[in-house]
Amino acid sequence: MTAFLRQLARDQKGATAVEYGLILALVFLAMLGAVQAFGRNAIAIWDGTSTKIVEASENNG
């Protein structure tokens, strides 16, 4: 049993998988933040465009 625990303590394969998992999580969080920022900007642009169209149609009507 102690030989198995020593071998398990020396094994580095699991540590590499955990590191890749952490990197993937950080990339995902960065992408999520970028998409949210882009979404907010896109909504603001379309809201401004909609407001201008409504104002123009009211002034010409």
PyMOL Python script that loads the backbone (N, CA, C, O; Angstrom):
from pymol import cmd

cmd.read_pdbstr("""\
ATOM      1  N   MET A   1       0.821  -1.196   0.000  1.00  0.00           N
ATOM      2  CA  MET A   1       0.000   0.000   0.000  1.00  0.00           C
ATOM      3  C   MET A   1       0.865   1.260   0.000  1.00  0.00           C
ATOM      4  O   MET A   1       0.558   2.221  -0.706  1.00  0.00           O
ATOM      5  N   THR A   2       1.938   1.261   0.783  1.00  0.00           N
ATOM      6  CA  THR A   2       2.799   2.443   0.821  1.00  0.00           C
ATOM      7  C   THR A   2       3.524   2.634  -0.508  1.00  0.00           C
ATOM      8  O   THR A   2       3.788   3.767  -0.912  1.00  0.00           O
ATOM      9  N   ALA A   3       3.847   1.545  -1.184  1.00  0.00           N
ATOM     10  CA  ALA A   3       4.498   1.662  -2.496  1.00  0.00           C
ATOM     11  C   ALA A   3       3.553   2.340  -3.490  1.00  0.00           C
ATOM     12  O   ALA A   3       3.978   3.166  -4.297  1.00  0.00           O
ATOM     13  N   PHE A   4       2.284   1.988  -3.424  1.00  0.00           N
ATOM     14  CA  PHE A   4       1.292   2.609  -4.303  1.00  0.00           C
ATOM     15  C   PHE A   4       1.164   4.106  -4.019  1.00  0.00           C
ATOM     16  O   PHE A   4       1.073   4.908  -4.948  1.00  0.00           O
ATOM     17  N   LEU A   5       1.155   4.480  -2.749  1.00  0.00           N
ATOM     18  CA  LEU A   5       1.036   5.893  -2.389  1.00  0.00           C
ATOM     19  C   LEU A   5       2.264   6.683  -2.819  1.00  0.00           C
ATOM     20  O   LEU A   5       2.144   7.831  -3.248  1.00  0.00           O
ATOM     21  N   ARG A   6       3.449   6.076  -2.708  1.00  0.00           N
ATOM     22  CA  ARG A   6       4.672   6.749  -3.175  1.00  0.00           C
ATOM     23  C   ARG A   6       4.634   6.962  -4.685  1.00  0.00           C
ATOM     24  O   ARG A   6       4.986   8.031  -5.184  1.00  0.00           O
ATOM     25  N   GLN A   7       4.196   5.917  -5.408  1.00  0.00           N
ATOM     26  CA  GLN A   7       4.099   6.034  -6.858  1.00  0.00           C
ATOM     27  C   GLN A   7       3.063   7.099  -7.235  1.00  0.00           C
ATOM     28  O   GLN A   7       3.272   7.859  -8.182  1.00  0.00           O
ATOM     29  N   LEU A   8       1.980   7.155  -6.517  1.00  0.00           N
ATOM     30  CA  LEU A   8       0.939   8.148  -6.781  1.00  0.00           C
ATOM     31  C   LEU A   8       1.451   9.560  -6.519  1.00  0.00           C
ATOM     32  O   LEU A   8       1.098  10.491  -7.244  1.00  0.00           O
ATOM     33  N   ALA A   9       2.268   9.725  -5.504  1.00  0.00           N
ATOM     34  CA  ALA A   9       2.818  11.039  -5.183  1.00  0.00           C
ATOM     35  C   ALA A   9       3.808  11.507  -6.250  1.00  0.00           C
ATOM     36  O   ALA A   9       3.940  12.709  -6.481  1.00  0.00           O
ATOM     37  N   ARG A  10       4.500  10.577  -6.898  1.00  0.00           N
ATOM     38  CA  ARG A  10       5.473  10.945  -7.939  1.00  0.00           C
ATOM     39  C   ARG A  10       4.827  11.170  -9.299  1.00  0.00           C
ATOM     40  O   ARG A  10       5.447  11.767 -10.178  1.00  0.00           O
ATOM     41  N   ASP A  11       3.614  10.713  -9.488  1.00  0.00           N
ATOM     42  CA  ASP A  11       2.938  10.810 -10.780  1.00  0.00           C
ATOM     43  C   ASP A  11       2.608  12.268 -11.098  1.00  0.00           C
ATOM     44  O   ASP A  11       1.999  12.958 -10.281  1.00  0.00           O
ATOM     45  N   GLN A  12       3.006  12.734 -12.273  1.00  0.00           N
ATOM     46  CA  GLN A  12       2.792  14.128 -12.680  1.00  0.00           C
ATOM     47  C   GLN A  12       1.688  14.270 -13.726  1.00  0.00           C
ATOM     48  O   GLN A  12       1.345  15.395 -14.088  1.00  0.00           O
ATOM     49  N   LYS A  13       1.128  13.190 -14.216  1.00  0.00           N
ATOM     50  CA  LYS A  13       0.123  13.259 -15.275  1.00  0.00           C
ATOM     51  C   LYS A  13      -1.123  14.007 -14.831  1.00  0.00           C
ATOM     52  O   LYS A  13      -1.669  14.807 -15.590  1.00  0.00           O
ATOM     53  N   GLY A  14      -1.570  13.758 -13.630  1.00  0.00           N
ATOM     54  CA  GLY A  14      -2.766  14.432 -13.124  1.00  0.00           C
ATOM     55  C   GLY A  14      -2.547  15.925 -12.954  1.00  0.00           C
ATOM     56  O   GLY A  14      -3.460  16.717 -13.186  1.00  0.00           O
ATOM     57  N   ALA A  15      -1.347  16.316 -12.553  1.00  0.00           N
ATOM     58  CA  ALA A  15      -1.046  17.741 -12.368  1.00  0.00           C
ATOM     59  C   ALA A  15      -1.110  18.474 -13.703  1.00  0.00           C
ATOM     60  O   ALA A  15      -1.580  19.610 -13.759  1.00  0.00           O
ATOM     61  N   THR A  16      -0.650  17.845 -14.768  1.00  0.00           N
ATOM     62  CA  THR A  16      -0.704  18.463 -16.091  1.00  0.00           C
ATOM     63  C   THR A  16      -2.149  18.647 -16.532  1.00  0.00           C
ATOM     64  O   THR A  16      -2.496  19.684 -17.098  1.00  0.00           O
ATOM     65  N   ALA A  17      -2.983  17.668 -16.283  1.00  0.00           N
ATOM     66  CA  ALA A  17      -4.401  17.772 -16.646  1.00  0.00           C
ATOM     67  C   ALA A  17      -5.069  18.902 -15.868  1.00  0.00           C
ATOM     68  O   ALA A  17      -5.886  19.639 -16.421  1.00  0.00           O
ATOM     69  N   VAL A  18      -4.733  19.039 -14.613  1.00  0.00           N
ATOM     70  CA  VAL A  18      -5.301  20.114 -13.805  1.00  0.00           C
ATOM     71  C   VAL A  18      -4.840  21.470 -14.329  1.00  0.00           C
ATOM     72  O   VAL A  18      -5.633  22.410 -14.379  1.00  0.00           O
ATOM     73  N   GLU A  19      -3.583  21.585 -14.715  1.00  0.00           N
ATOM     74  CA  GLU A  19      -3.069  22.847 -15.260  1.00  0.00           C
ATOM     75  C   GLU A  19      -3.790  23.213 -16.550  1.00  0.00           C
ATOM     76  O   GLU A  19      -4.171  24.367 -16.746  1.00  0.00           O
ATOM     77  N   TYR A  20      -3.979  22.234 -17.428  1.00  0.00           N
ATOM     78  CA  TYR A  20      -4.718  22.507 -18.662  1.00  0.00           C
ATOM     79  C   TYR A  20      -6.155  22.910 -18.365  1.00  0.00           C
ATOM     80  O   TYR A  20      -6.710  23.780 -19.036  1.00  0.00           O
ATOM     81  N   GLY A  21      -6.747  22.292 -17.380  1.00  0.00           N
ATOM     82  CA  GLY A  21      -8.111  22.651 -16.981  1.00  0.00           C
ATOM     83  C   GLY A  21      -8.194  24.089 -16.480  1.00  0.00           C
ATOM     84  O   GLY A  21      -9.138  24.809 -16.806  1.00  0.00           O
ATOM     85  N   LEU A  22      -7.216  24.504 -15.696  1.00  0.00           N
ATOM     86  CA  LEU A  22      -7.200  25.880 -15.200  1.00  0.00           C
ATOM     87  C   LEU A  22      -6.994  26.879 -16.333  1.00  0.00           C
ATOM     88  O   LEU A  22      -7.627  27.935 -16.355  1.00  0.00           O
ATOM     89  N   ILE A  23      -6.112  26.551 -17.269  1.00  0.00           N
ATOM     90  CA  ILE A  23      -5.889  27.433 -18.412  1.00  0.00           C
ATOM     91  C   ILE A  23      -7.168  27.547 -19.231  1.00  0.00           C
ATOM     92  O   ILE A  23      -7.545  28.641 -19.651  1.00  0.00           O
ATOM     93  N   LEU A  24      -7.831  26.426 -19.456  1.00  0.00           N
ATOM     94  CA  LEU A  24      -9.086  26.435 -20.207  1.00  0.00           C
ATOM     95  C   LEU A  24     -10.145  27.275 -19.500  1.00  0.00           C
ATOM     96  O   LEU A  24     -10.892  28.002 -20.155  1.00  0.00           O
ATOM     97  N   ALA A  25     -10.219  27.185 -18.182  1.00  0.00           N
ATOM     98  CA  ALA A  25     -11.185  27.982 -17.430  1.00  0.00           C
ATOM     99  C   ALA A  25     -10.882  29.471 -17.555  1.00  0.00           C
ATOM    100  O   ALA A  25     -11.806  30.273 -17.694  1.00  0.00           O
ATOM    101  N   LEU A  26      -9.619  29.855 -17.510  1.00  0.00           N
ATOM    102  CA  LEU A  26      -9.255  31.264 -17.652  1.00  0.00           C
ATOM    103  C   LEU A  26      -9.568  31.786 -19.047  1.00  0.00           C
ATOM    104  O   LEU A  26     -10.044  32.911 -19.197  1.00  0.00           O
ATOM    105  N   VAL A  27      -9.303  30.977 -20.067  1.00  0.00           N
ATOM    106  CA  VAL A  27      -9.631  31.381 -21.436  1.00  0.00           C
ATOM    107  C   VAL A  27     -11.138  31.548 -21.585  1.00  0.00           C
ATOM    108  O   VAL A  27     -11.602  32.503 -22.208  1.00  0.00           O
ATOM    109  N   PHE A  28     -11.889  30.634 -21.022  1.00  0.00           N
ATOM    110  CA  PHE A  28     -13.347  30.719 -21.082  1.00  0.00           C
ATOM    111  C   PHE A  28     -13.845  31.986 -20.403  1.00  0.00           C
ATOM    112  O   PHE A  28     -14.724  32.661 -20.937  1.00  0.00           O
ATOM    113  N   LEU A  29     -13.306  32.321 -19.244  1.00  0.00           N
ATOM    114  CA  LEU A  29     -13.736  33.534 -18.545  1.00  0.00           C
ATOM    115  C   LEU A  29     -13.393  34.789 -19.338  1.00  0.00           C
ATOM    116  O   LEU A  29     -14.179  35.736 -19.372  1.00  0.00           O
ATOM    117  N   ALA A  30     -12.230  34.804 -19.971  1.00  0.00           N
ATOM    118  CA  ALA A  30     -11.852  35.952 -20.798  1.00  0.00           C
ATOM    119  C   ALA A  30     -12.798  36.084 -21.990  1.00  0.00           C
ATOM    120  O   ALA A  30     -13.218  37.190 -22.332  1.00  0.00           O
ATOM    121  N   MET A  31     -13.131  34.970 -22.616  1.00  0.00           N
ATOM    122  CA  MET A  31     -14.054  35.007 -23.750  1.00  0.00           C
ATOM    123  C   MET A  31     -15.443  35.445 -23.310  1.00  0.00           C
ATOM    124  O   MET A  31     -16.104  36.209 -24.014  1.00  0.00           O
ATOM    125  N   LEU A  32     -15.883  34.976 -22.171  1.00  0.00           N
ATOM    126  CA  LEU A  32     -17.193  35.361 -21.650  1.00  0.00           C
ATOM    127  C   LEU A  32     -17.257  36.867 -21.400  1.00  0.00           C
ATOM    128  O   LEU A  32     -18.249  37.510 -21.744  1.00  0.00           O
ATOM    129  N   GLY A  33     -16.220  37.423 -20.812  1.00  0.00           N
ATOM    130  CA  GLY A  33     -16.175  38.860 -20.577  1.00  0.00           C
ATOM    131  C   GLY A  33     -16.181  39.654 -21.871  1.00  0.00           C
ATOM    132  O   GLY A  33     -16.845  40.686 -21.967  1.00  0.00           O
ATOM    133  N   ALA A  34     -15.443  39.176 -22.869  1.00  0.00           N
ATOM    134  CA  ALA A  34     -15.401  39.870 -24.162  1.00  0.00           C
ATOM    135  C   ALA A  34     -16.751  39.823 -24.855  1.00  0.00           C
ATOM    136  O   ALA A  34     -17.186  40.824 -25.424  1.00  0.00           O
ATOM    137  N   VAL A  35     -17.416  38.686 -24.817  1.00  0.00           N
ATOM    138  CA  VAL A  35     -18.733  38.564 -25.457  1.00  0.00           C
ATOM    139  C   VAL A  35     -19.752  39.447 -24.753  1.00  0.00           C
ATOM    140  O   VAL A  35     -20.585  40.068 -25.413  1.00  0.00           O
ATOM    141  N   GLN A  36     -19.702  39.513 -23.438  1.00  0.00           N
ATOM    142  CA  GLN A  36     -20.628  40.377 -22.707  1.00  0.00           C
ATOM    143  C   GLN A  36     -20.394  41.843 -23.038  1.00  0.00           C
ATOM    144  O   GLN A  36     -21.351  42.594 -23.227  1.00  0.00           O
ATOM    145  N   ALA A  37     -19.149  42.256 -23.111  1.00  0.00           N
ATOM    146  CA  ALA A  37     -18.841  43.644 -23.450  1.00  0.00           C
ATOM    147  C   ALA A  37     -19.311  43.961 -24.864  1.00  0.00           C
ATOM    148  O   ALA A  37     -19.885  45.023 -25.107  1.00  0.00           O
ATOM    149  N   PHE A  38     -19.066  43.041 -25.799  1.00  0.00           N
ATOM    150  CA  PHE A  38     -19.519  43.240 -27.168  1.00  0.00           C
ATOM    151  C   PHE A  38     -21.041  43.323 -27.223  1.00  0.00           C
ATOM    152  O   PHE A  38     -21.590  44.158 -27.941  1.00  0.00           O
ATOM    153  N   GLY A  39     -21.717  42.476 -26.479  1.00  0.00           N
ATOM    154  CA  GLY A  39     -23.182  42.480 -26.456  1.00  0.00           C
ATOM    155  C   GLY A  39     -23.738  43.794 -25.939  1.00  0.00           C
ATOM    156  O   GLY A  39     -24.688  44.336 -26.505  1.00  0.00           O
ATOM    157  N   ARG A  40     -23.155  44.306 -24.871  1.00  0.00           N
ATOM    158  CA  ARG A  40     -23.620  45.588 -24.327  1.00  0.00           C
ATOM    159  C   ARG A  40     -23.434  46.702 -25.347  1.00  0.00           C
ATOM    160  O   ARG A  40     -24.320  47.538 -25.520  1.00  0.00           O
ATOM    161  N   ASN A  41     -22.292  46.722 -26.020  1.00  0.00           N
ATOM    162  CA  ASN A  41     -22.035  47.753 -27.031  1.00  0.00           C
ATOM    163  C   ASN A  41     -22.987  47.618 -28.212  1.00  0.00           C
ATOM    164  O   ASN A  41     -23.489  48.622 -28.719  1.00  0.00           O
ATOM    165  N   ALA A  42     -23.238  46.407 -28.650  1.00  0.00           N
ATOM    166  CA  ALA A  42     -24.142  46.188 -29.781  1.00  0.00           C
ATOM    167  C   ALA A  42     -25.560  46.623 -29.425  1.00  0.00           C
ATOM    168  O   ALA A  42     -26.244  47.240 -30.242  1.00  0.00           O
ATOM    169  N   ILE A  43     -25.996  46.308 -28.226  1.00  0.00           N
ATOM    170  CA  ILE A  43     -27.337  46.721 -27.794  1.00  0.00           C
ATOM    171  C   ILE A  43     -27.435  48.237 -27.754  1.00  0.00           C
ATOM    172  O   ILE A  43     -28.440  48.807 -28.179  1.00  0.00           O
ATOM    173  N   ALA A  44     -26.402  48.891 -27.247  1.00  0.00           N
ATOM    174  CA  ALA A  44     -26.413  50.358 -27.188  1.00  0.00           C
ATOM    175  C   ALA A  44     -26.470  50.963 -28.581  1.00  0.00           C
ATOM    176  O   ALA A  44     -27.178  51.947 -28.798  1.00  0.00           O
ATOM    177  N   ILE A  45     -25.743  50.396 -29.520  1.00  0.00           N
ATOM    178  CA  ILE A  45     -25.748  50.900 -30.901  1.00  0.00           C
ATOM    179  C   ILE A  45     -27.139  50.742 -31.507  1.00  0.00           C
ATOM    180  O   ILE A  45     -27.656  51.680 -32.113  1.00  0.00           O
ATOM    181  N   TRP A  46     -27.751  49.569 -31.354  1.00  0.00           N
ATOM    182  CA  TRP A  46     -29.071  49.338 -31.939  1.00  0.00           C
ATOM    183  C   TRP A  46     -30.147  50.169 -31.250  1.00  0.00           C
ATOM    184  O   TRP A  46     -31.093  50.613 -31.900  1.00  0.00           O
ATOM    185  N   ASP A  47     -30.015  50.383 -29.954  1.00  0.00           N
ATOM    186  CA  ASP A  47     -30.968  51.258 -29.253  1.00  0.00           C
ATOM    187  C   ASP A  47     -30.870  52.683 -29.778  1.00  0.00           C
ATOM    188  O   ASP A  47     -31.891  53.336 -29.996  1.00  0.00           O
ATOM    189  N   GLY A  48     -29.656  53.166 -29.983  1.00  0.00           N
ATOM    190  CA  GLY A  48     -29.470  54.517 -30.523  1.00  0.00           C
ATOM    191  C   GLY A  48     -30.029  54.642 -31.923  1.00  0.00           C
ATOM    192  O   GLY A  48     -30.658  55.645 -32.260  1.00  0.00           O
ATOM    193  N   THR A  49     -29.803  53.623 -32.741  1.00  0.00           N
ATOM    194  CA  THR A  49     -30.332  53.626 -34.104  1.00  0.00           C
ATOM    195  C   THR A  49     -31.859  53.610 -34.093  1.00  0.00           C
ATOM    196  O   THR A  49     -32.499  54.339 -34.851  1.00  0.00           O
ATOM    197  N   SER A  50     -32.425  52.792 -33.246  1.00  0.00           N
ATOM    198  CA  SER A  50     -33.887  52.714 -33.136  1.00  0.00           C
ATOM    199  C   SER A  50     -34.479  54.052 -32.704  1.00  0.00           C
ATOM    200  O   SER A  50     -35.492  54.492 -33.249  1.00  0.00           O
ATOM    201  N   THR A  51     -33.852  54.693 -31.732  1.00  0.00           N
ATOM    202  CA  THR A  51     -34.333  55.987 -31.256  1.00  0.00           C
ATOM    203  C   THR A  51     -34.295  57.029 -32.366  1.00  0.00           C
ATOM    204  O   THR A  51     -35.238  57.805 -32.518  1.00  0.00           O
ATOM    205  N   LYS A  52     -33.226  57.057 -33.134  1.00  0.00           N
ATOM    206  CA  LYS A  52     -33.108  58.017 -34.229  1.00  0.00           C
ATOM    207  C   LYS A  52     -34.146  57.761 -35.327  1.00  0.00           C
ATOM    208  O   LYS A  52     -34.682  58.698 -35.920  1.00  0.00           O
ATOM    209  N   ILE A  53     -34.416  56.492 -35.586  1.00  0.00           N
ATOM    210  CA  ILE A  53     -35.431  56.160 -36.603  1.00  0.00           C
ATOM    211  C   ILE A  53     -36.814  56.600 -36.132  1.00  0.00           C
ATOM    212  O   ILE A  53     -37.585  57.160 -36.911  1.00  0.00           O
ATOM    213  N   VAL A  54     -37.126  56.356 -34.880  1.00  0.00           N
ATOM    214  CA  VAL A  54     -38.427  56.764 -34.340  1.00  0.00           C
ATOM    215  C   VAL A  54     -38.552  58.280 -34.368  1.00  0.00           C
ATOM    216  O   VAL A  54     -39.594  58.811 -34.753  1.00  0.00           O
ATOM    217  N   GLU A  55     -37.502  58.978 -33.964  1.00  0.00           N
ATOM    218  CA  GLU A  55     -37.540  60.449 -33.981  1.00  0.00           C
ATOM    219  C   GLU A  55     -37.701  60.977 -35.396  1.00  0.00           C
ATOM    220  O   GLU A  55     -38.448  61.931 -35.614  1.00  0.00           O
ATOM    221  N   ALA A  56     -37.020  60.380 -36.357  1.00  0.00           N
ATOM    222  CA  ALA A  56     -37.125  60.827 -37.735  1.00  0.00           C
ATOM    223  C   ALA A  56     -38.526  60.581 -38.294  1.00  0.00           C
ATOM    224  O   ALA A  56     -39.058  61.409 -39.033  1.00  0.00           O
ATOM    225  N   SER A  57     -39.122  59.436 -37.936  1.00  0.00           N
ATOM    226  CA  SER A  57     -40.457  59.154 -38.455  1.00  0.00           C
ATOM    227  C   SER A  57     -41.507  60.050 -37.815  1.00  0.00           C
ATOM    228  O   SER A  57     -42.505  60.383 -38.454  1.00  0.00           O
ATOM    229  N   GLU A  58     -41.298  60.448 -36.558  1.00  0.00           N
ATOM    230  CA  GLU A  58     -42.241  61.355 -35.900  1.00  0.00           C
ATOM    231  C   GLU A  58     -42.148  62.770 -36.472  1.00  0.00           C
ATOM    232  O   GLU A  58     -43.155  63.470 -36.579  1.00  0.00           O
ATOM    233  N   ASN A  59     -40.960  63.176 -36.829  1.00  0.00           N
ATOM    234  CA  ASN A  59     -40.763  64.520 -37.384  1.00  0.00           C
ATOM    235  C   ASN A  59     -41.285  64.633 -38.820  1.00  0.00           C
ATOM    236  O   ASN A  59     -41.687  65.713 -39.252  1.00  0.00           O
ATOM    237  N   ASN A  60     -41.278  63.525 -39.550  1.00  0.00           N
ATOM    238  CA  ASN A  60     -41.744  63.550 -40.934  1.00  0.00           C
ATOM    239  C   ASN A  60     -43.216  63.206 -41.059  1.00  0.00           C
ATOM    240  O   ASN A  60     -43.789  63.337 -42.140  1.00  0.00           O
ATOM    241  N   GLY A  61     -43.835  62.774 -39.982  1.00  0.00           N
ATOM    242  CA  GLY A  61     -45.221  62.295 -40.036  1.00  0.00           C
ATOM    243  C   GLY A  61     -46.179  63.385 -39.822  1.00  0.00           C
ATOM    244  O   GLY A  61     -47.388  63.155 -39.835  1.00  0.00           O
TER     245      GLY A  61
END
""", "prot")
cmd.dss("prot")
cmd.show_as("cartoon", "prot")
cmd.util.cbc("prot")
cmd.orient("prot")
